[in-house]
Amino acid sequence: MDSAVFQRLSEVNQVLEETTRAHRSNFFPRKEIIIPVVIHVVWNIPEENVSDDIILSQMETLNRDFNGENDDLSNVPNEFQAFIAAKGIRFCLAAEDPQGLPTSGIVRVKTDVEAIGTKDELFFSALGGSDAWNPNKYLNIWVANTGEFITGFGTFPEQVEAEKQGVVVHPKYFGENNSKNYYLGRVAVHEIGHYFGLYHIWDNNLNCDTDDGVQDTPLQQHAYEGCPVYPQSSCGSMDMFMNFMDYVDDSCMLMFTQGQMERMVQTIEIFRPSLMEPEVSCVKVAENELNNDFVIYPNPTKDELLINFQISIAEVGTLQIYNSIGQLVYEYKGVIRNKMRINLPELNGGIYFIKIGRKVAILILS
């Protein structure tokens, strides 16, 4: 690591340790923290172009795991139950881009650069990647091929220049997926932990004399992988290998501690305060079905359809197309938004019905 970067990170860590220690006795989130997110899907082959469904599953995982709402918290050993962090940080897909225009919070870029997640080109549209949105207002997450050995990485405060700040995750391990070990979306949870100032929970020197700066994570000599059987011990105490900041499989990664949550909130307040300002609206997860009038064009059409609503929306929902005898021939689940473009499957010409939420329109295919 560059010596100047190492010095900056040391200074950041010192500020966080001192601030967290000073506020430990009266810590609580000062207000609900909601972080607007933009997902940059930068893909070279179709398998890397993750679906909206996978993206939404990742957002659900983030909100569960950063708020102590994951069902598998019951698997945390009794010894550590009292340290589990409660509600702290929530995430939403951004419904406005940096120009204030409606968006789904998802950017898709086809690139000719192989394994772009390992290269600086990732962060620059002109080089085949995707430019970061204002990192003072958005958490930028790039989903891109990081090669055979890297699942992802997150940048600490002040570690890199603004256009590279954020998190990168390999598409194989993003959201709920089919990988063997990292299939629950917790690679992103771990890397966002780094983005919010958390270190790994083990001792980098392997001699139990350094710490992660968090009081309620026990000293630990080394990283764990796979799914260890509890208990495991080192440095004279039981190891909290089920922490999100260890290297175990997703199914055995279960918790942040309250101390870690304190440190993350302090990181946001000190080093990323603009993320907390409610300037960017969120894609909504509607409790009820969408009930907004829409128009479709061109109509008739053949293979492409554009949709616009009478009011500006960006909500998670379902779009369905039925043929004239009521058979479902196309379905999209994801973010429904203004000026939405749908690439239709190959269908016979005729009259169809397009249904979004509780509204239906006639679609004519030529």
C-alpha positions as CSV (number, residue, x, y, z in Angstrom):
1,M,0.0,0.0,0.0
2,D,1.2,3.5,-0.9
3,S,2.7,5.2,2.2
4,A,0.6,8.3,1.8
5,V,-2.6,6.1,1.6
6,F,-1.5,4.2,4.7
7,Q,-0.9,7.5,6.5
8,R,-4.4,8.7,5.6
9,L,-6.0,5.5,6.7
10,S,-4.2,5.6,10.0
11,E,-5.4,9.1,10.6
12,V,-9.0,8.1,9.6
13,N,-8.8,5.2,12.0
14,Q,-7.5,7.4,14.9
15,V,-10.4,9.9,14.4
16,L,-13.0,7.1,14.4
17,E,-11.6,5.4,17.5
18,E,-11.4,8.7,19.4
19,T,-14.9,9.8,18.3
20,T,-16.6,6.4,18.9
21,R,-14.9,6.2,22.4
22,A,-16.2,9.6,23.3
23,H,-19.8,8.9,22.3
24,R,-20.0,5.3,23.4
25,S,-22.0,5.9,26.5
26,N,-24.8,7.7,24.7
27,F,-24.7,6.3,21.2
28,F,-27.8,6.0,19.2
29,P,-28.5,6.8,15.5
30,R,-29.4,10.5,15.6
31,K,-32.0,9.9,12.8
32,E,-32.9,7.2,10.4
33,I,-30.0,7.0,8.0
34,I,-31.0,6.2,4.4
35,I,-28.3,5.8,1.8
36,P,-29.2,6.4,-1.9
37,V,-27.5,3.7,-4.1
38,V,-26.6,3.6,-7.7
39,I,-25.8,0.2,-9.2
40,H,-23.4,0.2,-12.2
41,V,-23.6,-3.1,-14.0
42,V,-20.6,-3.1,-16.3
43,W,-20.7,-6.3,-18.3
44,N,-18.6,-8.0,-21.0
45,I,-20.5,-11.3,-21.4
46,P,-24.2,-11.8,-20.8
47,E,-23.7,-13.8,-17.6
48,E,-22.2,-10.6,-16.1
49,N,-25.3,-8.6,-16.8
50,V,-27.2,-9.3,-13.6
51,S,-31.0,-9.0,-13.6
52,D,-33.1,-6.4,-11.8
53,D,-34.4,-9.3,-9.7
54,I,-30.9,-10.0,-8.4
55,I,-30.3,-6.3,-7.8
56,L,-33.5,-6.0,-5.8
57,S,-32.5,-9.1,-3.8
58,Q,-29.2,-7.5,-3.0
59,M,-31.0,-4.4,-1.7
60,E,-33.2,-6.5,0.5
61,T,-30.1,-8.3,1.9
62,L,-28.4,-5.0,2.7
63,N,-31.5,-3.7,4.6
64,R,-31.9,-6.9,6.6
65,D,-28.3,-7.3,7.5
66,F,-27.6,-3.7,8.4
67,N,-30.6,-3.6,10.7
68,G,-30.5,-6.8,12.6
69,E,-33.5,-8.2,10.6
70,N,-32.0,-11.3,9.1
71,D,-33.7,-14.5,10.2
72,D,-30.4,-16.4,10.8
73,L,-29.5,-14.1,13.7
74,S,-30.9,-16.9,15.9
75,N,-27.7,-18.9,15.0
76,V,-25.5,-16.4,16.7
77,P,-24.0,-18.2,19.8
78,N,-25.5,-17.1,23.2
79,E,-22.1,-15.6,24.2
80,F,-22.5,-13.0,21.5
81,Q,-26.2,-12.4,21.4
82,A,-26.0,-9.3,23.6
83,F,-23.6,-7.6,21.2
84,I,-25.8,-7.8,18.1
85,A,-26.4,-4.4,16.5
86,A,-29.9,-3.2,16.2
87,K,-31.3,-0.9,13.5
88,G,-28.8,1.4,12.0
89,I,-28.5,2.1,8.2
90,R,-30.9,1.6,5.4
91,F,-30.3,1.6,1.6
92,C,-32.5,2.5,-1.4
93,L,-32.0,2.6,-5.1
94,A,-31.8,6.3,-6.2
95,A,-34.9,7.6,-8.0
96,E,-33.1,10.7,-9.3
97,D,-29.8,10.9,-11.2
98,P,-27.2,13.7,-10.6
99,Q,-29.2,15.9,-13.1
100,G,-32.4,15.4,-11.1
101,L,-33.9,13.2,-13.8
102,P,-36.0,10.1,-13.0
103,T,-33.9,6.9,-12.8
104,S,-34.2,3.3,-11.6
105,G,-30.9,3.6,-9.8
106,I,-29.5,1.0,-12.2
107,V,-26.9,1.8,-14.9
108,R,-26.0,-0.8,-17.5
109,V,-22.9,-0.6,-19.6
110,K,-21.7,-3.1,-22.2
111,T,-17.9,-3.0,-22.2
112,D,-15.3,-4.6,-24.4
113,V,-12.8,-4.7,-21.5
114,E,-12.5,-8.2,-20.0
115,A,-12.3,-8.5,-16.2
116,I,-12.8,-4.8,-16.0
117,G,-13.4,-5.0,-12.3
118,T,-9.7,-5.3,-11.8
119,K,-8.8,-2.3,-13.9
120,D,-9.1,1.5,-13.5
121,E,-11.2,1.6,-16.7
122,L,-14.1,0.5,-14.6
123,F,-14.6,4.0,-13.2
124,F,-14.5,5.9,-16.5
125,S,-17.2,5.8,-19.1
126,A,-14.8,7.0,-21.8
127,L,-12.6,3.9,-21.2
128,G,-15.4,1.4,-21.2
129,G,-16.6,1.6,-17.6
130,S,-19.2,3.7,-15.8
131,D,-18.6,7.1,-14.2
132,A,-19.4,7.4,-10.6
133,W,-22.4,9.5,-9.6
134,N,-21.5,12.2,-7.1
135,P,-20.0,10.2,-4.2
136,N,-21.1,12.8,-1.7
137,K,-24.7,12.0,-2.5
138,Y,-24.7,8.4,-3.7
139,L,-23.1,5.1,-2.7
140,N,-21.7,3.8,-6.0
141,I,-21.7,0.0,-6.4
142,W,-20.1,-1.4,-9.5
143,V,-21.0,-5.0,-10.4
144,A,-18.2,-6.1,-12.6
145,N,-15.9,-9.1,-13.2
146,T,-13.1,-8.9,-10.6
147,G,-11.3,-12.0,-11.9
148,E,-10.9,-15.5,-10.5
149,F,-9.7,-14.7,-7.0
150,I,-11.4,-11.5,-5.9
151,T,-15.1,-11.5,-4.8
152,G,-15.2,-7.8,-4.4
153,F,-13.7,-4.8,-2.6
154,G,-14.8,-1.6,-0.8
155,T,-12.9,1.7,-0.4
156,F,-12.3,3.2,3.1
157,P,-12.9,6.9,3.6
158,E,-10.2,9.0,1.9
159,Q,-8.5,5.9,0.5
160,V,-8.9,6.8,-3.1
161,E,-9.9,9.7,-5.3
162,A,-13.6,10.6,-5.5
163,E,-14.4,9.0,-8.9
164,K,-13.3,5.6,-7.4
165,Q,-15.1,5.7,-4.1
166,G,-17.6,3.0,-3.5
167,V,-17.8,-0.8,-3.7
168,V,-17.1,-3.3,-6.4
169,V,-18.6,-6.8,-6.4
170,H,-18.2,-9.7,-8.9
171,P,-21.5,-10.5,-10.6
172,K,-21.2,-14.2,-9.6
173,Y,-21.5,-13.1,-5.9
174,F,-23.9,-10.2,-6.2
175,G,-27.4,-10.6,-4.6
176,E,-29.0,-14.0,-4.3
177,N,-27.1,-16.1,-6.7
178,N,-26.0,-19.7,-7.6
179,S,-22.4,-19.6,-6.3
180,K,-21.3,-22.3,-3.8
181,N,-20.1,-20.2,-0.9
182,Y,-21.3,-16.6,-1.4
183,Y,-24.9,-16.8,-2.5
184,L,-26.8,-14.6,-0.1
185,G,-25.4,-11.2,-1.1
186,R,-23.1,-10.8,1.8
187,V,-20.0,-10.0,-0.2
188,A,-21.6,-6.6,-0.7
189,V,-22.5,-6.4,3.1
190,H,-18.8,-7.1,3.9
191,E,-17.5,-4.6,1.4
192,I,-19.9,-1.8,2.4
193,G,-18.6,-2.4,6.0
194,H,-15.2,-1.4,4.7
195,Y,-16.7,1.6,2.9
196,F,-18.2,2.7,6.3
197,G,-14.9,2.4,8.1
198,L,-14.8,-1.2,9.4
199,Y,-11.7,-3.3,9.3
200,H,-11.5,-7.1,9.4
201,I,-11.9,-8.4,12.9
202,W,-8.7,-10.4,13.0
203,D,-5.1,-9.3,13.9
204,N,-3.1,-8.4,10.8
205,N,0.1,-9.3,12.6
206,L,-1.2,-12.7,13.9
207,N,0.2,-12.0,17.3
208,C,-2.9,-10.6,19.1
209,D,-1.4,-7.1,19.6
210,T,-3.5,-5.1,17.1
211,D,-7.3,-4.6,17.0
212,D,-10.0,-3.5,14.6
213,G,-10.8,-0.4,16.7
214,V,-14.1,-1.8,17.9
215,Q,-14.4,-2.6,21.6
216,D,-17.0,-5.4,21.5
217,T,-15.3,-7.5,18.8
218,P,-12.9,-10.0,20.6
219,L,-9.3,-10.1,19.6
220,Q,-8.8,-12.7,17.0
221,Q,-5.6,-14.1,15.6
222,H,-6.6,-15.0,12.0
223,A,-9.4,-15.1,9.5
224,Y,-11.8,-18.0,9.2
225,E,-13.2,-19.5,6.0
226,G,-16.0,-21.9,5.2
227,C,-18.4,-22.6,8.1
228,P,-16.4,-23.3,11.3
229,V,-18.0,-25.2,14.1
230,Y,-18.5,-23.0,17.2
231,P,-16.6,-22.6,19.5
232,Q,-13.2,-21.6,18.1
233,S,-10.8,-19.6,20.1
234,S,-7.6,-17.5,19.8
235,C,-6.0,-14.6,21.7
236,G,-7.4,-16.0,24.9
237,S,-11.1,-15.7,24.0
238,M,-13.8,-17.1,21.8
239,D,-13.7,-15.9,18.2
240,M,-16.6,-14.1,16.6
241,F,-16.0,-15.7,13.2
242,M,-19.8,-15.3,12.4
243,N,-19.2,-11.5,12.1
244,F,-19.8,-9.9,8.7
245,M,-16.2,-8.7,8.7
246,D,-14.7,-12.1,8.7
247,Y,-14.2,-14.4,5.6
248,V,-16.7,-17.2,6.3
249,D,-19.3,-18.4,3.9
250,D,-22.4,-16.3,3.5
251,S,-24.6,-18.8,5.3
252,C,-22.3,-18.5,8.4
253,M,-22.0,-14.7,8.3
254,L,-24.6,-13.4,10.7
255,M,-24.0,-10.1,12.5
256,F,-22.5,-6.7,13.1
257,T,-21.9,-5.7,16.7
258,Q,-23.3,-2.6,18.3
259,G,-19.7,-1.2,18.4
260,Q,-19.3,-1.8,14.6
261,M,-22.6,0.0,14.0
262,E,-21.4,2.9,16.1
263,R,-18.2,3.1,14.1
264,M,-20.1,3.0,10.8
265,V,-22.5,5.8,11.8
266,Q,-19.6,7.9,13.0
267,T,-17.9,7.3,9.6
268,I,-20.9,8.6,7.8
269,E,-21.3,11.6,10.1
270,I,-17.6,12.6,9.9
271,F,-16.4,11.4,6.5
272,R,-19.5,10.9,4.4
273,P,-22.1,13.3,5.9
274,S,-23.7,14.4,2.6
275,L,-25.0,10.8,2.2
276,M,-27.4,11.4,5.1
277,E,-29.0,14.5,3.6
278,P,-32.4,13.7,2.1
279,E,-31.7,15.4,-1.3
280,V,-32.1,12.3,-3.5
281,S,-35.5,10.5,-3.6
282,C,-35.7,6.7,-3.4
283,V,-37.2,4.1,-5.6
284,K,-40.3,3.0,-3.6
285,V,-41.1,-0.5,-2.6
286,A,-44.9,-0.2,-2.8
287,E,-47.0,-1.9,-0.2
288,N,-49.9,-2.0,-2.7
289,E,-49.9,-2.6,-6.4
290,L,-49.2,0.3,-8.7
291,N,-52.3,2.2,-9.7
292,N,-50.9,4.8,-12.1
293,D,-52.2,5.5,-15.6
294,F,-49.6,5.0,-18.3
295,V,-49.2,5.3,-22.1
296,I,-47.3,3.0,-24.4
297,Y,-45.6,3.9,-27.7
298,P,-45.0,3.2,-30.5
299,N,-48.3,1.3,-30.7
300,P,-48.5,-0.7,-32.9
301,T,-44.9,-2.0,-32.4
302,K,-42.9,-5.1,-33.1
303,D,-40.0,-5.6,-30.8
304,E,-39.5,-2.5,-28.6
305,L,-41.9,-0.7,-26.3
306,L,-41.6,2.6,-24.3
307,I,-43.8,3.3,-21.3
308,N,-44.5,6.6,-19.7
309,F,-46.7,7.5,-16.7
310,Q,-48.7,10.6,-16.0
311,I,-46.8,11.2,-12.8
312,S,-43.1,10.6,-12.1
313,I,-42.6,7.3,-10.5
314,A,-39.9,4.8,-9.7
315,E,-41.3,1.9,-7.8
316,V,-40.7,-1.8,-7.6
317,G,-43.5,-3.7,-9.4
318,T,-44.5,-6.1,-12.1
319,L,-45.3,-5.6,-15.8
320,Q,-47.2,-8.4,-17.6
321,I,-48.3,-9.0,-21.2
322,Y,-51.1,-11.3,-22.0
323,N,-52.3,-12.5,-25.4
324,S,-55.9,-12.2,-26.6
325,I,-56.9,-15.5,-24.9
326,G,-55.5,-14.5,-21.5
327,Q,-52.2,-16.4,-21.6
328,L,-49.2,-14.7,-19.9
329,V,-46.5,-14.3,-22.6
330,Y,-44.1,-11.8,-20.9
331,E,-43.4,-10.8,-17.4
332,Y,-40.9,-8.2,-15.9
333,K,-40.3,-7.8,-12.2
334,G,-38.2,-4.9,-11.1
335,V,-38.2,-1.2,-11.0
336,I,-41.1,0.4,-12.9
337,R,-40.3,3.9,-14.0
338,N,-41.0,6.7,-16.4
339,K,-39.6,6.4,-20.0
340,M,-39.1,2.8,-19.4
341,R,-37.8,0.7,-22.4
342,I,-38.9,-2.9,-22.8
343,N,-37.3,-5.2,-25.4
344,L,-40.2,-7.6,-26.3
345,P,-39.7,-11.3,-27.0
346,E,-40.6,-12.6,-30.4
347,L,-44.4,-12.7,-30.5
348,N,-47.0,-13.2,-33.2
349,G,-48.7,-10.1,-34.5
350,G,-52.1,-9.3,-33.0
351,I,-53.8,-7.7,-30.0
352,Y,-52.2,-8.0,-26.5
353,F,-52.9,-6.6,-23.1
354,I,-50.2,-5.0,-21.0
355,K,-50.8,-4.9,-17.2
356,I,-48.9,-2.8,-14.7
357,G,-50.2,-3.0,-11.2
358,R,-53.9,-2.5,-11.5
359,K,-53.9,-0.7,-14.8
360,V,-54.3,-2.3,-18.2
361,A,-53.7,-1.0,-21.8
362,I,-54.1,-2.5,-25.2
363,L,-50.9,-3.3,-27.1
364,I,-50.9,-4.1,-30.8
365,L,-48.0,-6.0,-32.3
366,S,-47.3,-5.8,-36.0
